[in-house]
C-alpha cells in the first residue's frame, strides 16, 4: 500500500532534515520513494547538495526529489483559469498597478501543491511519498482547503456556472470586461473533482499521516499545541511528534545547563499534551545538516525509535452517539482549546470557527431539523448535543 507521510511545524524547527532522513530510510529499505517540497524556500536541494530543479531529480537508488514550482504547474494544468483571471484583473477601471504576471488567487498555490501530491500518488509507482510542508500557518491553510473548497463548490458552483453564462454578455457590454469562459469554468470543475479525491486520500488514516516537528521552546510548543488542535478538528491522522535539537551528550557548561533545564520543562509539557501519540526525541547537532553524511547521523538516532515508515493510526475521529433527546457528536480536540471559538448550526452544517480557522461539518439527514442543545468539553473531546426539540436553545 502506498503511503503519504507529511511533516509540518513552525519555520526553522528542522522539518526538512527529518523528512530527508525519513526518505533516505525508506529508500534504503528498498521502497521507491519521492521527497516532495511544498515550501517555497526549497531547502531540500541545499541539504542534498544538488542543484535546485522544478523537475523530478534522482538523488540515489530508489530516491527522487521534487521541489514544486507552483506557477509552472498552474500554467501547465489549468491554463484557462490563469488566462481568465489575468483578463479579469486587467479590465478597464480596475487598478492593476500592484499586480504582476505571477499574481494569483489567494489559496491557489496551496491548492495546486495538494493536487500535485494526488498526481504523484495516482500516476507514479512510488511506495512512499514524503512531504516537507511549509511553516505551520501555511500548512494548516493548505490542509483545511480541500474540505472548505469541496463544500463551497458542491453548494454554489453549479449555480454559479449557469449564472456566469447568463451574465457574461451583460458584463462585456456594460462593464467592458469578460467573466470566466467555459474553458475556465471547466478548469474549476476539474479542480473540484480532484479535491474530492484528494480529501478522501488525505483523510485515509491507513495511508496518510501528519507528523509535527517541534522544539522544547515556549513559542514553538504553543504553536505545536495549536496545530495539533486544528489538525484534530479536521480529522487528520497526527501519528507522531518529533522534539528536535535536545541538548544531550555535551559538556555541561553554564549555558548548556541552563538550556537543559528550560528544555526539560517544555519536554514535560509536550509529553503531557501528546501522551496518546508517539514522541521521538532528536539531539542537537552542533554542525548544520547538509549532505548525506550529516543526515545519516540524524538517521542513526532515529533508528533507535520505532520504524519511521510505520503509520500509527490515530483513532480520533468524528463519532455520533444517541442520548435521550437526540444525538451527540464527539469531535477530538485537546486540553488547550482556544477560548476564542464559535460553534453554530447553519442549515445542514455544523460550523466551528476559531480565530482564522473554520471547519464546516456536513450533518447527516437525521440532524437537519435538530438544534444545538448544549456543548461540553470532557476527556479531550468536544461534545455537541443535538436535540430534536426545536424549542431548545443553546
Beta strands, then each sheet from edge to edge (+ up, - down):
strand 1: 3-9
strand 2: 33-37
strand 3: 57-60
strand 4: 63-67
strand 5: 128-132
strand 6: 208-215
strand 7: 238-246
strand 8: 278-283
strand 9: 319-323
strand 10: 326-332
strand 11: 341-346
strand 12: 349-354
strand 13: 357-362
strand 14: 371-378
strand 15: 381-387
sheet 1: 3+ 4- 2- 5- 1- 6- 7- 8-
sheet 2: 9+ 10- 15+ 14-
sheet 3: 11+ 12- 13+
end
